[in-house]
Amino acid sequence: MPTVSLTGVHSSVVMHEMQWAQWRQIFQEVYRVLKPGGLFILVDIHRPTNSVFRPGLAVFLWLLETETDLGSLLIEGGWRSYNSEVTPQPKLYAGCCIQVIQVQNSAVISH
């Protein structure tokens, strides 16, 4: 795919299957293909903070969920938070079992 060709990329429930090296490679490639200011929306599983959801998801999360701070990893890769937060904080949904992180390509827009 050509460099700086997309205005947005969406990833849905796949990152928990990856490891650190794969995340870095994926994030670098998404950054490369996004136009300056382009939006990357990452939706994935999150370890629930609501105890009601823990028993049903415990085995699944034990086997598949990767404990990491994706927001910090994205910032290290040159991304910037879509809103005013310094480090992108996930928005949590479905009993805090689903996280959504929105970041932008921080490359300078040239005119």
N, C-alpha and C positions, 0 to 999 in steps of 0.2 A: 504494500500500500504506500502511496506517495507520502512524503513528509508534509506536515501541516495541512492535511486535506480534510479533516473532520471538525465539526463544531461540538460534537458530543460523543461520548462512549458510555455505555451502560454495562455493568457486570452484575449478573444476578445469581446468587447462591452457588458460587464456584470457588471462591478464594479459600474456603476452609479445607479444600482438597489439596491445596498447594503448600509448598515449603518456602522458606526464606528466599532461597536463590531464585525460585520460580516467580515469587511476588516481585522481586526486584526487576527481573527480566520483563514481566508483564507490564509493570508500572512504567518502565523505561520505554517500552514499545507504544503504550497508550500515549505517553507524553510526546513521543516523536510524531505521531500521526495527528495529534490535536493541534488546531490553530491556536495562536496566542489567545489566552483567555478562555479557551475551550473547556467544557465541563466534563468531568469524569464522575459518574455516579456509581457507587459500589454498594450493592445490597447483599448481605450475607447473614449467616447464622451468628448469633451472639449467645454466650452463656447467660441463661436467664438469671435475673436478679430477683424475680418473683418466685418464692419457694413453692407455690402451687404448681408451677410448670417443671420444676426440677426432676421429680420422680419419673415422669413420662419421657423425658429427654436425656436422662442421665447416661444410659448406655450409648445412645447415639452420639452424644457430645463427647463422651469418654473416648470413643473410637475415632471420631471425625473432627471434632472442633480443635483448632489450633489456637493456643493462647498467645496472642500478640497484640500489640498496639499498632494497628494499621495506619492510624492517623499520623503517628510519629514517623513511621516508615515512609509514608507519602511525602511528608515535609522534608525528610532527608533527601528524597529524590527530586526536590525542586518544585513540588506542588505547593499551592497556597490554598488556604481554607476558602471555601465559597462564601462564607459569611465573615464576621469580624473576629472569630476565634483565631488565636495564634496557631494552635494545633487543632485540626479538625476532630471534633468530638462526635461520635456516632449518635444519631437520633435512634432511639430504641422503640420498637413496636411489638405487638403480639406478646404481651407479658415479658417484654425485654428479651425475646428470643430472636428477633430480627433486628439487624443494625443497618442503617443507611448512612454512608459517608459521602459528602459532596466536596470535591476539590476542583481547582482550576489550574490549567497550564499557566505557569507564571512567566512565561516568555514575554518579552516586551513586544508590544504591537507596533510594527513599523508602518509608517504612512508614505 
